[in-house]
Amino acid sequence: MVLAMFTWALAAIAAKVLSHYISENEIVVYRYFLAAASMVPILLFMGLSFKIDWKNLALALLIALLTIANVRFYFMGIDLGTAGLGAALVTVLIPMIVYLLMMFSKQDKTPAKDWMALIWGAGGVMLMMNITEFGVAELLTGANLYFVLAAFCWALISVAGAWLKDTHVLTFSFYVCLFTFSIDWYLNFDAPLSSLVAMDRYFWISILTVSVLSTTIASTIYYIGLRVLGSRKCSTYSLLTPFFAIAMGAVFFGESLSLQNAIGTLMAVSALLILQNVKIKGIMPYR
């Protein structure tokens, strides 16, 4: 599980590298084509069926559209901003947004400690976004805006994923990746595949990291962990990702972390620990 979290954080660094080679459209196409292709031997090895009913297929299509939006916003944010802090920001925003959506969709009264945790976490997020250096208007422009939109789309994916029934999650993920690749390729892809031949080894290491390592292998480990450890323990492991992302951003790109960024990250993560009482399954699907 720790390795899976490390790989998800490493994907942010790889995405930053890829942004210097190809556009976000190309990243989506290559990433999800390789992810779907690499899932085939895993499904065969695990003896899982490729059969899926129409309701789950329609759900996979919906999540594929949200995935395209999520990945584009995320990579645009990575291109404009810092890879490490951006990945940490998205990671802590997702479960907070999911919890807010769950809060407003249920009739039960939300405990006071959860409200306090959300307020505390929101303060941490603001510090991560450097609120002391910029006004509110500046916070919601450029990379910050893209990261917030990416987190919101991913939160919708998590909520929609709860509708999945009677289909193994890896089979479902295969169709999500297949749809994501096909839709973006049909609508927006205009680069010749032959251009990949000229790419260097750093490109190939990066594209395989965000597709096979992060989307396929790490997600498989995470879903196995859900079965063995349960959703609560798995989501606790997910809190390691912000720290891994920030550390690798500093190592690979020399990204600096200010004191307020560090305090904000600790505040947001501690808020998520309090909110762990709520069972949010699959808080990080399709990474």
Secondary structure, 3 states (H helix, E strand, C coil): CHHHHHHHHHHHHHHHHHCCCCCHHHHHHHHHHHHHHHHHHHHHHCCCCCCCCHHHHHHHHHHHHHHHHHHHHHHHHHHHCCHHHHHHHHHHHHHHHHHHHHHHHCCCCCCHHHHHHHHHHHHHHHHHCCCCCCCHHHHCCHHHHHHHHHHHHHHHHHHHHCCCCCCCHHHHHHHHHHHHHHHHHHHHCCCCHHHHHHCCHHHHHHHHHHHHHHHHHHHHHHHHHHHHHCHHHHHHHHCHHHHHHHHHHHHHHCCCCCHHHHHHHHHHHHHHHHHHHCCCCCCCCCC
